[in-house]
Amino acid sequence: MRRRPKRGKTVLLCPKCGSVRVSLIAGSILGQVYHCQKCDYQGSLVFETDVADDGTPISQG
């Protein structure tokens, strides 16, 4: 049995403005819909990234 690497804390990012103020507004068997409280984006596409100990998102590029 292969073990998964231990994951740290992650955060969701808005694809439009990059804000971390993203919340799930609907979810079902068909998928999820997220809402950004900063730019009012609504959609199913969001980015997930790791978070540093101080709570800031870690850039992976």
C-alpha distance matrix in Angstrom:
0.0 3.8 6.5 9.7 12.8 15.2 18.0 21.5 24.3 25.2 28.5 29.8 32.6 35.4 35.6 39.4 40.4 37.2 37.8 35.2 37.3 35.2 34.7 33.2 36.2 34.8 31.5 30.8 28.9 30.7 29.5 30.8 34.1 34.6 37.9 38.9 41.5 43.0 43.8 43.5 40.8 39.2 36.4 32.8 32.0 31.1 29.3 26.6 26.7 25.6 28.3 29.7 30.5 34.0 32.9 33.8 31.6 30.2 31.4 28.9 31.6
3.8 0.0 3.8 6.6 9.5 12.4 15.0 18.7 21.6 22.4 25.7 27.1 29.7 32.6 32.7 36.5 37.3 34.1 34.8 32.3 34.7 32.7 32.5 31.3 34.5 33.4 30.3 29.9 28.2 29.6 28.1 29.1 32.2 32.4 35.6 36.4 39.1 40.3 41.1 41.0 38.3 36.9 34.2 30.7 29.5 28.4 26.4 23.6 23.4 22.4 25.1 26.5 27.6 31.1 30.0 30.7 28.4 26.7 27.8 25.3 27.9
6.5 3.8 0.0 3.8 6.4 8.8 11.7 15.2 18.2 19.3 22.8 24.5 27.3 30.4 30.8 34.6 35.1 31.8 32.2 29.5 31.9 30.2 30.0 29.1 32.4 31.6 28.7 28.7 27.5 29.0 27.1 27.6 30.6 30.4 33.4 34.0 36.5 37.7 38.8 38.8 36.3 35.1 32.7 29.3 28.1 26.6 24.4 21.3 20.9 19.5 22.0 23.3 24.1 27.6 26.6 27.5 25.5 24.0 25.5 23.3 26.2
9.7 6.6 3.8 0.0 3.8 6.3 8.4 12.1 15.0 15.8 19.2 20.9 23.6 26.7 27.1 30.9 31.4 28.0 28.5 25.9 28.3 26.6 26.6 25.9 29.3 28.7 26.0 26.3 25.3 26.6 24.4 24.6 27.4 27.1 30.0 30.5 32.9 34.1 35.1 35.2 32.7 31.7 29.3 26.0 24.6 23.0 20.7 17.6 17.2 15.9 18.6 20.2 21.3 24.7 23.4 24.1 21.9 20.5 22.0 19.9 22.9
12.8 9.5 6.4 3.8 0.0 3.8 6.2 9.6 12.9 14.1 17.7 19.8 22.3 25.7 26.2 29.9 30.0 26.4 27.0 24.4 27.1 25.9 26.3 26.1 29.7 29.6 27.2 28.0 27.4 28.4 25.8 25.6 28.0 27.1 29.7 29.7 32.0 32.9 34.1 34.5 32.3 31.6 29.5 26.4 24.7 22.6 19.9 16.6 15.4 13.5 16.0 17.1 18.2 21.7 20.8 21.4 19.4 17.7 19.3 17.4 20.6
15.2 12.4 8.8 6.3 3.8 0.0 3.8 6.7 10.1 12.0 15.8 18.4 21.1 24.7 25.7 29.3 29.0 25.4 25.4 22.5 25.1 24.1 24.5 24.6 28.2 28.4 26.3 27.5 27.3 28.5 25.7 25.0 27.2 26.0 28.4 28.2 30.2 31.2 32.7 33.2 31.3 30.7 29.0 26.2 24.6 22.1 19.4 15.9 14.4 12.0 13.8 14.7 15.3 18.8 18.1 19.2 17.7 16.5 18.8 17.5 21.0
18.0 15.0 11.7 8.4 6.2 3.8 0.0 3.7 6.7 8.2 12.0 14.6 17.4 20.9 22.1 25.6 25.3 21.7 21.6 18.7 21.3 20.4 20.9 21.3 25.0 25.4 23.6 25.2 25.3 26.2 23.2 22.1 24.0 22.6 24.8 24.5 26.5 27.4 28.9 29.4 27.6 27.2 25.6 22.9 21.3 18.6 15.9 12.2 10.8 8.5 10.4 12.0 13.1 16.3 15.0 16.0 14.2 13.4 15.8 14.9 18.5
21.5 18.7 15.2 12.1 9.6 6.7 3.7 0.0 3.8 6.4 10.1 13.4 16.0 19.7 21.3 24.5 23.7 20.0 19.5 16.5 19.2 18.8 19.6 20.6 24.4 25.3 24.0 26.0 26.7 27.5 24.2 22.6 24.0 22.0 23.7 23.0 24.6 25.3 27.2 28.0 26.5 26.5 25.4 23.2 21.4 18.3 15.6 11.8 9.8 6.7 7.4 8.7 9.4 12.6 11.4 12.8 11.6 11.3 14.3 14.3 18.0
24.3 21.6 18.2 15.0 12.9 10.1 6.7 3.8 0.0 3.8 7.0 10.6 13.4 17.1 19.2 22.2 21.1 17.5 16.6 13.3 15.7 15.5 16.2 17.5 21.3 22.6 21.7 24.1 25.2 25.9 22.5 20.4 21.4 19.1 20.5 19.7 21.1 21.9 24.1 24.8 23.6 23.6 22.9 21.0 19.5 16.2 13.9 10.2 8.6 6.0 5.7 8.0 8.7 11.0 8.9 10.7 9.8 10.7 13.9 14.6 18.3
25.2 22.4 19.3 15.8 14.1 12.0 8.2 6.4 3.8 0.0 3.8 7.0 9.8 13.5 15.5 18.5 17.8 14.3 13.6 10.5 13.1 12.5 13.6 14.9 18.7 20.0 19.3 21.8 23.0 23.2 19.6 17.4 18.2 15.9 17.4 16.6 18.4 19.2 20.9 21.6 20.1 20.2 19.3 17.5 15.8 12.4 10.1 6.5 5.4 4.3 5.4 8.9 10.8 12.3 9.4 10.0 8.1 9.4 11.9 12.7 16.2
28.5 25.7 22.8 19.2 17.7 15.8 12.0 10.1 7.0 3.8 0.0 3.8 6.6 10.1 12.7 15.4 14.5 11.2 10.1 6.9 9.4 8.9 10.5 12.4 16.0 17.9 17.7 20.7 22.3 22.2 18.4 15.7 15.8 13.0 14.0 12.9 14.6 15.4 17.2 17.9 16.6 17.0 16.5 15.3 13.7 10.0 8.3 5.6 5.6 6.4 6.5 10.2 12.2 12.7 9.1 9.2 7.2 9.7 11.8 13.2 16.3
29.8 27.1 24.5 20.9 19.8 18.4 14.6 13.4 10.6 7.0 3.8 0.0 3.8 6.9 9.4 12.2 12.0 9.1 8.4 5.9 8.0 6.4 8.4 10.0 13.5 15.2 15.4 18.4 20.1 19.5 15.7 12.9 12.5 9.7 10.8 10.0 12.4 13.2 14.4 14.8 13.1 13.3 12.8 11.7 10.0 6.4 5.5 4.5 6.6 9.0 9.9 13.5 15.9 15.9 12.2 11.6 9.2 11.6 12.7 13.9 16.4
32.6 29.7 27.3 23.6 22.3 21.1 17.4 16.0 13.4 9.8 6.6 3.8 0.0 3.8 6.3 8.8 8.3 5.4 5.5 4.8 7.5 6.6 9.8 11.9 14.8 16.8 17.4 20.6 22.3 21.1 17.3 14.5 13.3 10.2 10.5 8.6 11.2 11.1 11.8 12.9 11.1 12.3 12.1 11.8 9.5 5.8 4.9 6.1 7.5 10.4 11.1 14.4 17.1 16.6 13.0 11.4 8.8 11.2 11.3 12.9 14.8
35.4 32.6 30.4 26.7 25.7 24.7 20.9 19.7 17.1 13.5 10.1 6.9 3.8 0.0 3.8 5.5 5.8 4.7 5.3 6.5 7.7 6.4 9.7 11.6 13.8 15.9 17.0 20.3 22.1 20.4 16.8 13.9 11.9 8.8 8.4 6.3 9.4 9.0 8.7 9.7 7.6 9.3 9.5 10.3 8.1 5.5 6.6 9.1 11.0 14.2 14.8 17.9 20.7 19.8 16.2 14.4 12.1 14.5 14.0 15.5 16.6
35.6 32.7 30.8 27.1 26.2 25.7 22.1 21.3 19.2 15.5 12.7 9.4 6.3 3.8 0.0 3.8 6.0 5.7 8.2 10.0 11.5 10.1 13.0 14.3 16.1 17.7 18.5 21.3 22.7 20.5 17.1 14.9 13.1 10.8 10.8 9.3 12.6 11.7 10.3 11.5 8.5 10.1 9.5 10.1 7.1 5.7 6.5 10.0 11.8 15.4 16.7 19.8 22.9 22.2 18.9 16.6 13.8 15.3 13.9 14.7 15.1
39.4 36.5 34.6 30.9 29.9 29.3 25.6 24.5 22.2 18.5 15.4 12.2 8.8 5.5 3.8 0.0 3.8 6.1 8.3 11.1 11.9 11.1 14.2 15.8 17.0 19.0 20.4 23.4 25.0 22.6 19.5 17.0 14.5 12.1 11.0 8.9 11.6 9.9 7.7 9.4 7.0 9.8 10.3 12.1 9.8 9.0 10.2 13.5 15.1 18.5 19.2 22.0 25.0 23.8 20.6 18.1 15.8 17.6 16.1 17.4 17.4
40.4 37.3 35.1 31.4 30.0 29.0 25.3 23.7 21.1 17.8 14.5 12.0 8.3 5.8 6.0 3.8 0.0 3.8 5.6 9.2 10.1 10.6 14.2 16.6 18.1 20.6 22.2 25.5 27.4 25.3 21.9 19.1 16.6 13.6 11.9 8.7 10.4 7.9 6.7 9.7 8.6 11.9 13.1 14.9 12.6 10.8 11.2 13.9 14.7 17.6 17.6 20.0 22.8 21.2 18.1 15.6 13.8 16.0 14.8 16.9 17.0
37.2 34.1 31.8 28.0 26.4 25.4 21.7 20.0 17.5 14.3 11.2 9.1 5.4 4.7 5.7 6.1 3.8 0.0 3.8 6.7 8.9 9.5 13.3 15.8 18.0 20.4 21.6 24.9 26.6 24.9 21.3 18.5 16.6 13.4 12.4 9.4 11.3 9.4 9.5 12.0 10.7 13.3 13.9 14.8 12.1 9.4 8.7 10.8 11.1 13.8 13.9 16.3 19.2 17.9 14.8 12.1 10.1 12.3 11.3 13.6 14.2
37.8 34.8 32.2 28.5 27.0 25.4 21.6 19.5 16.6 13.6 10.1 8.4 5.5 5.3 8.2 8.3 5.6 3.8 0.0 3.8 5.4 7.1 10.9 14.0 16.2 19.1 20.6 24.1 26.3 25.0 21.3 18.1 16.0 12.4 10.8 7.4 8.4 6.8 8.3 10.7 10.4 12.9 14.2 15.2 13.3 10.3 10.2 11.5 11.8 14.0 13.3 15.7 18.0 16.3 13.1 11.1 10.0 13.1 13.2 15.8 17.1
35.2 32.3 29.5 25.9 24.4 22.5 18.7 16.5 13.3 10.5 6.9 5.9 4.8 6.5 10.0 11.1 9.2 6.7 3.8 0.0 3.8 5.5 8.9 12.1 14.9 17.7 18.9 22.5 24.7 23.9 20.1 16.8 15.3 11.6 10.7 8.0 9.0 8.8 11.0 12.5 12.1 13.7 14.7 15.1 13.5 10.0 9.6 9.7 10.1 11.7 10.8 13.5 15.5 14.1 10.4 9.4 8.5 12.0 13.1 15.6 17.6
37.3 34.7 31.9 28.3 27.1 25.1 21.3 19.2 15.7 13.1 9.4 8.0 7.5 7.7 11.5 11.9 10.1 8.9 5.4 3.8 0.0 3.8 6.7 10.4 12.5 15.8 17.6 21.3 24.0 23.2 19.7 16.0 14.0 10.2 8.4 5.8 5.6 6.6 9.4 10.1 10.6 12.1 13.8 14.8 14.2 11.2 12.0 12.4 13.4 15.1 14.0 16.7 18.1 16.5 12.9 12.5 12.2 15.8 16.9 19.4 21.3
35.2 32.7 30.2 26.6 25.9 24.1 20.4 18.8 15.5 12.5 8.9 6.4 6.6 6.4 10.1 11.1 10.6 9.5 7.1 5.5 3.8 0.0 3.8 7.0 9.4 12.4 14.0 17.7 20.3 19.4 15.9 12.2 10.3 6.5 5.6 4.5 6.3 8.3 9.9 9.5 9.0 9.4 10.6 11.2 11.0 8.4 10.0 10.7 12.7 14.9 14.7 18.0 19.7 18.7 14.9 14.6 13.4 16.6 17.5 19.3 21.3
34.7 32.5 30.0 26.6 26.3 24.5 20.9 19.6 16.2 13.6 10.5 8.4 9.8 9.7 13.0 14.2 14.2 13.3 10.9 8.9 6.7 3.8 0.0 3.8 6.3 9.4 11.2 14.9 17.9 17.4 14.1 10.4 8.7 5.6 5.4 6.6 7.8 10.9 12.4 10.9 10.6 9.7 10.8 11.1 12.0 10.1 12.2 12.4 14.9 16.8 16.7 20.0 21.3 20.7 16.9 17.3 16.2 19.4 20.6 22.1 24.3
33.2 31.3 29.1 25.9 26.1 24.6 21.3 20.6 17.5 14.9 12.4 10.0 11.9 11.6 14.3 15.8 16.6 15.8 14.0 12.1 10.4 7.0 3.8 0.0 3.8 5.9 7.4 11.1 14.2 13.9 10.8 7.1 6.1 4.5 6.4 9.1 10.8 14.0 14.9 12.7 11.7 9.6 9.8 9.4 11.2 10.3 12.9 13.1 16.2 18.3 18.8 22.4 23.7 23.5 19.7 20.2 18.7 21.5 22.6 23.6 25.9
36.2 34.5 32.4 29.3 29.7 28.2 25.0 24.4 21.3 18.7 16.0 13.5 14.8 13.8 16.1 17.0 18.1 18.0 16.2 14.9 12.5 9.4 6.3 3.8 0.0 3.8 7.0 10.6 14.1 13.6 11.1 7.7 5.8 5.5 6.4 9.9 11.2 14.6 15.0 12.1 11.6 8.9 9.7 10.1 12.9 12.8 15.9 16.6 19.8 22.0 22.5 26.0 27.3 26.8 23.0 23.5 22.1 25.0 25.9 26.9 29.0
34.8 33.4 31.6 28.7 29.6 28.4 25.4 25.3 22.6 20.0 17.9 15.2 16.8 15.9 17.7 19.0 20.6 20.4 19.1 17.7 15.8 12.4 9.4 5.9 3.8 0.0 3.8 6.9 10.5 10.1 8.3 5.6 5.1 7.1 9.3 13.0 14.7 18.1 18.0 15.0 13.8 10.4 10.0 9.6 12.9 13.7 16.9 17.6 21.1 23.4 24.4 28.0 29.4 29.3 25.6 26.0 24.3 26.9 27.6 28.2 30.2
31.5 30.3 28.7 26.0 27.2 26.3 23.6 24.0 21.7 19.3 17.7 15.4 17.4 17.0 18.5 20.4 22.2 21.6 20.6 18.9 17.6 14.0 11.2 7.4 7.0 3.8 0.0 3.8 7.1 7.5 5.6 4.1 6.3 8.8 11.9 15.4 17.5 20.7 20.6 17.9 16.2 12.8 11.3 9.6 12.8 13.7 16.6 16.9 20.5 22.7 24.1 27.8 29.2 29.6 26.0 26.5 24.5 26.7 27.4 27.6 29.8
30.8 29.9 28.7 26.3 28.0 27.5 25.2 26.0 24.1 21.8 20.7 18.4 20.6 20.3 21.3 23.4 25.5 24.9 24.1 22.5 21.3 17.7 14.9 11.1 10.6 6.9 3.8 0.0 3.8 5.3 5.5 6.5 9.2 12.2 15.4 18.9 21.2 24.3 24.1 21.2 19.3 15.7 13.8 11.8 15.0 16.4 19.1 19.4 23.0 25.1 26.8 30.5 32.0 32.7 29.1 29.7 27.5 29.4 30.1 29.8 32.0
28.9 28.2 27.5 25.3 27.4 27.3 25.3 26.7 25.2 23.0 22.3 20.1 22.3 22.1 22.7 25.0 27.4 26.6 26.3 24.7 24.0 20.3 17.9 14.2 14.1 10.5 7.1 3.8 0.0 3.8 5.6 8.4 11.6 14.8 18.3 21.6 24.2 27.1 26.6 24.0 21.6 18.1 15.6 13.0 15.9 17.6 20.0 20.2 23.8 26.0 28.1 31.9 33.5 34.5 31.0 31.4 29.0 30.5 30.9 30.2 32.3
30.7 29.6 29.0 26.6 28.4 28.5 26.2 27.5 25.9 23.2 22.2 19.5 21.1 20.4 20.5 22.6 25.3 24.9 25.0 23.9 23.2 19.4 17.4 13.9 13.6 10.1 7.5 5.3 3.8 0.0 3.8 7.2 9.8 13.4 16.8 20.1 23.0 25.6 24.6 22.0 19.3 15.7 12.9 10.5 13.5 15.9 18.6 19.5 23.3 25.9 28.1 31.9 33.9 34.7 31.1 31.1 28.4 29.8 29.9 29.2 30.9
29.5 28.1 27.1 24.4 25.8 25.7 23.2 24.2 22.5 19.6 18.4 15.7 17.3 16.8 17.1 19.5 21.9 21.3 21.3 20.1 19.7 15.9 14.1 10.8 11.1 8.3 5.6 5.5 5.6 3.8 0.0 3.8 7.0 10.1 13.8 16.9 19.9 22.4 21.6 19.3 16.5 13.2 10.3 7.4 10.3 12.3 15.0 15.8 19.6 22.3 24.4 28.2 30.2 31.0 27.3 27.3 24.6 26.1 26.3 25.7 27.5
30.8 29.1 27.6 24.6 25.6 25.0 22.1 22.6 20.4 17.4 15.7 12.9 14.5 13.9 14.9 17.0 19.1 18.5 18.1 16.8 16.0 12.2 10.4 7.1 7.7 5.6 4.1 6.5 8.4 7.2 3.8 0.0 3.8 6.6 10.2 13.4 16.2 18.9 18.4 16.1 13.6 10.4 8.1 5.7 8.8 10.0 13.1 13.9 17.7 20.3 22.0 25.8 27.7 28.2 24.4 24.4 22.0 24.0 24.3 24.2 26.2
34.1 32.2 30.6 27.4 28.0 27.2 24.0 24.0 21.4 18.2 15.8 12.5 13.3 11.9 13.1 14.5 16.6 16.6 16.0 15.3 14.0 10.3 8.7 6.1 5.8 5.1 6.3 9.2 11.6 9.8 7.0 3.8 0.0 3.8 6.9 10.4 13.2 15.8 15.1 12.4 10.1 6.7 5.2 4.6 8.0 9.3 12.9 14.4 18.0 20.9 22.2 26.0 27.9 27.9 24.0 23.8 21.6 23.8 24.0 24.4 26.1
34.6 32.4 30.4 27.1 27.1 26.0 22.6 22.0 19.1 15.9 13.0 9.7 10.2 8.8 10.8 12.1 13.6 13.4 12.4 11.6 10.2 6.5 5.6 4.5 5.5 7.1 8.8 12.2 14.8 13.4 10.1 6.6 3.8 0.0 3.8 6.8 9.8 12.3 12.1 9.9 7.9 5.6 5.4 5.9 7.7 7.5 10.9 12.4 15.7 18.5 19.4 23.0 25.0 24.6 20.8 20.4 18.4 21.0 21.3 22.2 23.9
37.9 35.6 33.4 30.0 29.7 28.4 24.8 23.7 20.5 17.4 14.0 10.8 10.5 8.4 10.8 11.0 11.9 12.4 10.8 10.7 8.4 5.6 5.4 6.4 6.4 9.3 11.9 15.4 18.3 16.8 13.8 10.2 6.9 3.8 0.0 3.8 6.3 9.0 8.9 6.4 5.6 4.5 6.8 8.8 10.0 9.4 12.6 14.3 17.1 19.8 20.1 23.4 25.2 24.3 20.5 20.0 18.5 21.5 21.8 23.2 24.7
38.9 36.4 34.0 30.5 29.7 28.2 24.5 23.0 19.7 16.6 12.9 10.0 8.6 6.3 9.3 8.9 8.7 9.4 7.4 8.0 5.8 4.5 6.6 9.1 9.9 13.0 15.4 18.9 21.6 20.1 16.9 13.4 10.4 6.8 3.8 0.0 3.8 5.5 5.9 5.1 5.1 6.6 9.1 11.1 11.1 9.6 11.9 13.7 15.8 18.5 18.3 21.4 23.3 21.9 18.3 17.4 16.2 19.3 19.5 21.4 22.7
41.5 39.1 36.5 32.9 32.0 30.2 26.5 24.6 21.1 18.4 14.6 12.4 11.2 9.4 12.6 11.6 10.4 11.3 8.4 9.0 5.6 6.3 7.8 10.8 11.2 14.7 17.5 21.2 24.2 23.0 19.9 16.2 13.2 9.8 6.3 3.8 0.0 3.8 6.0 5.5 7.7 9.4 12.4 14.7 14.9 13.2 15.2 16.5 18.2 20.4 19.6 22.2 23.7 21.8 18.4 17.8 17.4 20.8 21.4 23.7 25.1
43.0 40.3 37.7 34.1 32.9 31.2 27.4 25.3 21.9 19.2 15.4 13.2 11.1 9.0 11.7 9.9 7.9 9.4 6.8 8.8 6.6 8.3 10.9 14.0 14.6 18.1 20.7 24.3 27.1 25.6 22.4 18.9 15.8 12.3 9.0 5.5 3.8 0.0 3.8 5.9 8.1 11.0 13.9 16.3 15.7 13.9 15.4 17.0 18.2 20.4 19.4 21.8 23.5 21.3 18.1 16.9 16.5 19.8 20.0 22.6 23.5
43.8 41.1 38.8 35.1 34.1 32.7 28.9 27.2 24.1 20.9 17.2 14.4 11.8 8.7 10.3 7.7 6.7 9.5 8.3 11.0 9.4 9.9 12.4 14.9 15.0 18.0 20.6 24.1 26.6 24.6 21.6 18.4 15.1 12.1 8.9 5.9 6.0 3.8 0.0 3.8 5.6 9.2 12.1 15.0 14.4 13.3 15.2 17.6 19.2 21.9 21.5 24.0 26.2 24.2 20.9 19.3 18.3 21.2 20.7 23.0 23.5
43.5 41.0 38.8 35.2 34.5 33.2 29.4 28.0 24.8 21.6 17.9 14.8 12.9 9.7 11.5 9.4 9.7 12.0 10.7 12.5 10.1 9.5 10.9 12.7 12.1 15.0 17.9 21.2 24.0 22.0 19.3 16.1 12.4 9.9 6.4 5.1 5.5 5.9 3.8 0.0 3.8 6.4 10.0 13.2 13.5 13.1 15.8 18.2 20.3 23.1 23.0 25.9 27.9 26.2 22.7 21.5 20.4 23.4 23.1 25.0 25.8
40.8 38.3 36.3 32.7 32.3 31.3 27.6 26.5 23.6 20.1 16.6 13.1 11.1 7.6 8.5 7.0 8.6 10.7 10.4 12.1 10.6 9.0 10.6 11.7 11.6 13.8 16.2 19.3 21.6 19.3 16.5 13.6 10.1 7.9 5.6 5.1 7.7 8.1 5.6 3.8 0.0 3.8 6.6 9.9 9.9 10.1 13.0 15.8 18.3 21.5 22.0 25.1 27.4 26.2 22.6 21.2 19.4 22.0 21.4 22.8 23.5
39.2 36.9 35.1 31.7 31.6 30.7 27.2 26.5 23.6 20.2 17.0 13.3 12.3 9.3 10.1 9.8 11.9 13.3 12.9 13.7 12.1 9.4 9.7 9.6 8.9 10.4 12.8 15.7 18.1 15.7 13.2 10.4 6.7 5.6 4.5 6.6 9.4 11.0 9.2 6.4 3.8 0.0 3.8 7.2 8.7 9.7 13.2 15.8 18.9 22.1 22.9 26.3 28.6 27.7 23.9 22.9 21.0 23.5 23.1 24.1 25.1
36.4 34.2 32.7 29.3 29.5 29.0 25.6 25.4 22.9 19.3 16.5 12.8 12.1 9.5 9.5 10.3 13.1 13.9 14.2 14.7 13.8 10.6 10.8 9.8 9.7 10.0 11.3 13.8 15.6 12.9 10.3 8.1 5.2 5.4 6.8 9.1 12.4 13.9 12.1 10.0 6.6 3.8 0.0 3.8 5.7 7.8 11.6 14.3 17.7 21.1 22.5 26.1 28.6 28.2 24.4 23.3 20.9 23.0 22.4 22.8 23.8
32.8 30.7 29.3 26.0 26.4 26.2 22.9 23.2 21.0 17.5 15.3 11.7 11.8 10.3 10.1 12.1 14.9 14.8 15.2 15.1 14.8 11.2 11.1 9.4 10.1 9.6 9.6 11.8 13.0 10.5 7.4 5.7 4.6 5.9 8.8 11.1 14.7 16.3 15.0 13.2 9.9 7.2 3.8 0.0 3.8 6.5 10.1 12.4 16.0 19.4 21.3 25.0 27.5 27.6 23.9 23.0 20.2 21.9 21.5 21.4 22.7
32.0 29.5 28.1 24.6 24.7 24.6 21.3 21.4 19.5 15.8 13.7 10.0 9.5 8.1 7.1 9.8 12.6 12.1 13.3 13.5 14.2 11.0 12.0 11.2 12.9 12.9 12.8 15.0 15.9 13.5 10.3 8.8 8.0 7.7 10.0 11.1 14.9 15.7 14.4 13.5 9.9 8.7 5.7 3.8 0.0 3.8 7.0 9.9 13.4 16.9 19.0 22.7 25.5 25.6 22.0 20.7 17.6 19.0 18.1 17.9 19.0
31.1 28.4 26.6 23.0 22.6 22.1 18.6 18.3 16.2 12.4 10.0 6.4 5.8 5.5 5.7 9.0 10.8 9.4 10.3 10.0 11.2 8.4 10.1 10.3 12.8 13.7 13.7 16.4 17.6 15.9 12.3 10.0 9.3 7.5 9.4 9.6 13.2 13.9 13.3 13.1 10.1 9.7 7.8 6.5 3.8 0.0 3.8 6.7 10.0 13.5 15.4 19.0 21.8 21.8 18.2 16.9 13.9 15.5 15.0 15.3 16.8
29.3 26.4 24.4 20.7 19.9 19.4 15.9 15.6 13.9 10.1 8.3 5.5 4.9 6.6 6.5 10.2 11.2 8.7 10.2 9.6 12.0 10.0 12.2 12.9 15.9 16.9 16.6 19.1 20.0 18.6 15.0 13.1 12.9 10.9 12.6 11.9 15.2 15.4 15.2 15.8 13.0 13.2 11.6 10.1 7.0 3.8 0.0 3.8 6.5 10.3 12.5 16.0 19.1 19.4 16.1 14.4 11.0 12.1 11.5 11.5 13.3
26.6 23.6 21.3 17.6 16.6 15.9 12.2 11.8 10.2 6.5 5.6 4.5 6.1 9.1 10.0 13.5 13.9 10.8 11.5 9.7 12.4 10.7 12.4 13.1 16.6 17.6 16.9 19.4 20.2 19.5 15.8 13.9 14.4 12.4 14.3 13.7 16.5 17.0 17.6 18.2 15.8 15.8 14.3 12.4 9.9 6.7 3.8 0.0 3.8 7.1 9.6 13.3 16.1 17.0 13.8 12.7 9.4 10.3 10.8 10.8 13.5
26.7 23.4 20.9 17.2 15.4 14.4 10.8 9.8 8.6 5.4 5.6 6.6 7.5 11.0 11.8 15.1 14.7 11.1 11.8 10.1 13.4 12.7 14.9 16.2 19.8 21.1 20.5 23.0 23.8 23.3 19.6 17.7 18.0 15.7 17.1 15.8 18.2 18.2 19.2 20.3 18.3 18.9 17.7 16.0 13.4 10.0 6.5 3.8 0.0 3.8 6.6 9.9 13.1 14.2 11.4 10.0 6.5 6.7 7.7 8.0 11.2
25.6 22.4 19.5 15.9 13.5 12.0 8.5 6.7 6.0 4.3 6.4 9.0 10.4 14.2 15.4 18.5 17.6 13.8 14.0 11.7 15.1 14.9 16.8 18.3 22.0 23.4 22.7 25.1 26.0 25.9 22.3 20.3 20.9 18.5 19.8 18.5 20.4 20.4 21.9 23.1 21.5 22.1 21.1 19.4 16.9 13.5 10.3 7.1 3.8 0.0 3.8 6.8 9.9 11.6 9.4 8.7 6.0 5.6 8.2 8.7 12.4
28.3 25.1 22.0 18.6 16.0 13.8 10.4 7.4 5.7 5.4 6.5 9.9 11.1 14.8 16.7 19.2 17.6 13.9 13.3 10.8 14.0 14.7 16.7 18.8 22.5 24.4 24.1 26.8 28.1 28.1 24.4 22.0 22.2 19.4 20.1 18.3 19.6 19.4 21.5 23.0 22.0 22.9 22.5 21.3 19.0 15.4 12.5 9.6 6.6 3.8 0.0 3.8 6.6 7.9 5.6 5.6 4.5 5.5 9.1 10.9 14.3
29.7 26.5 23.3 20.2 17.1 14.7 12.0 8.7 8.0 8.9 10.2 13.5 14.4 17.9 19.8 22.0 20.0 16.3 15.7 13.5 16.7 18.0 20.0 22.4 26.0 28.0 27.8 30.5 31.9 31.9 28.2 25.8 26.0 23.0 23.4 21.4 22.2 21.8 24.0 25.9 25.1 26.3 26.1 25.0 22.7 19.0 16.0 13.3 9.9 6.8 3.8 0.0 3.8 5.4 5.3 5.5 6.2 6.1 9.9 12.0 15.1
30.5 27.6 24.1 21.3 18.2 15.3 13.1 9.4 8.7 10.8 12.2 15.9 17.1 20.7 22.9 25.0 22.8 19.2 18.0 15.5 18.1 19.7 21.3 23.7 27.3 29.4 29.2 32.0 33.5 33.9 30.2 27.7 27.9 25.0 25.2 23.3 23.7 23.5 26.2 27.9 27.4 28.6 28.6 27.5 25.5 21.8 19.1 16.1 13.1 9.9 6.6 3.8 0.0 3.8 5.5 7.5 9.5 9.9 13.7 15.7 18.9
34.0 31.1 27.6 24.7 21.7 18.8 16.3 12.6 11.0 12.3 12.7 15.9 16.6 19.8 22.2 23.8 21.2 17.9 16.3 14.1 16.5 18.7 20.7 23.5 26.8 29.3 29.6 32.7 34.5 34.7 31.0 28.2 27.9 24.6 24.3 21.9 21.8 21.3 24.2 26.2 26.2 27.7 28.2 27.6 25.6 21.8 19.4 17.0 14.2 11.6 7.9 5.4 3.8 0.0 3.8 5.8 9.1 10.4 13.9 16.7 19.5
32.9 30.0 26.6 23.4 20.8 18.1 15.0 11.4 8.9 9.4 9.1 12.2 13.0 16.2 18.9 20.6 18.1 14.8 13.1 10.4 12.9 14.9 16.9 19.7 23.0 25.6 26.0 29.1 31.0 31.1 27.3 24.4 24.0 20.8 20.5 18.3 18.4 18.1 20.9 22.7 22.6 23.9 24.4 23.9 22.0 18.2 16.1 13.8 11.4 9.4 5.6 5.3 5.5 3.8 0.0 3.8 6.6 9.1 12.5 15.3 18.2
33.8 30.7 27.5 24.1 21.4 19.2 16.0 12.8 10.7 10.0 9.2 11.6 11.4 14.4 16.6 18.1 15.6 12.1 11.1 9.4 12.5 14.6 17.3 20.2 23.5 26.0 26.5 29.7 31.4 31.1 27.3 24.4 23.8 20.4 20.0 17.4 17.8 16.9 19.3 21.5 21.2 22.9 23.3 23.0 20.7 16.9 14.4 12.7 10.0 8.7 5.6 5.5 7.5 5.8 3.8 0.0 3.8 6.4 9.3 12.6 15.1
31.6 28.4 25.5 21.9 19.4 17.7 14.2 11.6 9.8 8.1 7.2 9.2 8.8 12.1 13.8 15.8 13.8 10.1 10.0 8.5 12.2 13.4 16.2 18.7 22.1 24.3 24.5 27.5 29.0 28.4 24.6 22.0 21.6 18.4 18.5 16.2 17.4 16.5 18.3 20.4 19.4 21.0 20.9 20.2 17.6 13.9 11.0 9.4 6.5 6.0 4.5 6.2 9.5 9.1 6.6 3.8 0.0 3.8 6.4 9.3 12.0
30.2 26.7 24.0 20.5 17.7 16.5 13.4 11.3 10.7 9.4 9.7 11.6 11.2 14.5 15.3 17.6 16.0 12.3 13.1 12.0 15.8 16.6 19.4 21.5 25.0 26.9 26.7 29.4 30.5 29.8 26.1 24.0 23.8 21.0 21.5 19.3 20.8 19.8 21.2 23.4 22.0 23.5 23.0 21.9 19.0 15.5 12.1 10.3 6.7 5.6 5.5 6.1 9.9 10.4 9.1 6.4 3.8 0.0 3.8 6.3 9.3
31.4 27.8 25.5 22.0 19.3 18.8 15.8 14.3 13.9 11.9 11.8 12.7 11.3 14.0 13.9 16.1 14.8 11.3 13.2 13.1 16.9 17.5 20.6 22.6 25.9 27.6 27.4 30.1 30.9 29.9 26.3 24.3 24.0 21.3 21.8 19.5 21.4 20.0 20.7 23.1 21.4 23.1 22.4 21.5 18.1 15.0 11.5 10.8 7.7 8.2 9.1 9.9 13.7 13.9 12.5 9.3 6.4 3.8 0.0 3.8 5.8
28.9 25.3 23.3 19.9 17.4 17.5 14.9 14.3 14.6 12.7 13.2 13.9 12.9 15.5 14.7 17.4 16.9 13.6 15.8 15.6 19.4 19.3 22.1 23.6 26.9 28.2 27.6 29.8 30.2 29.2 25.7 24.2 24.4 22.2 23.2 21.4 23.7 22.6 23.0 25.0 22.8 24.1 22.8 21.4 17.9 15.3 11.5 10.8 8.0 8.7 10.9 12.0 15.7 16.7 15.3 12.6 9.3 6.3 3.8 0.0 3.8
31.6 27.9 26.2 22.9 20.6 21.0 18.5 18.0 18.3 16.2 16.3 16.4 14.8 16.6 15.1 17.4 17.0 14.2 17.1 17.6 21.3 21.3 24.3 25.9 29.0 30.2 29.8 32.0 32.3 30.9 27.5 26.2 26.1 23.9 24.7 22.7 25.1 23.5 23.5 25.8 23.5 25.1 23.8 22.7 19.0 16.8 13.3 13.5 11.2 12.4 14.3 15.1 18.9 19.5 18.2 15.1 12.0 9.3 5.8 3.8 0.0
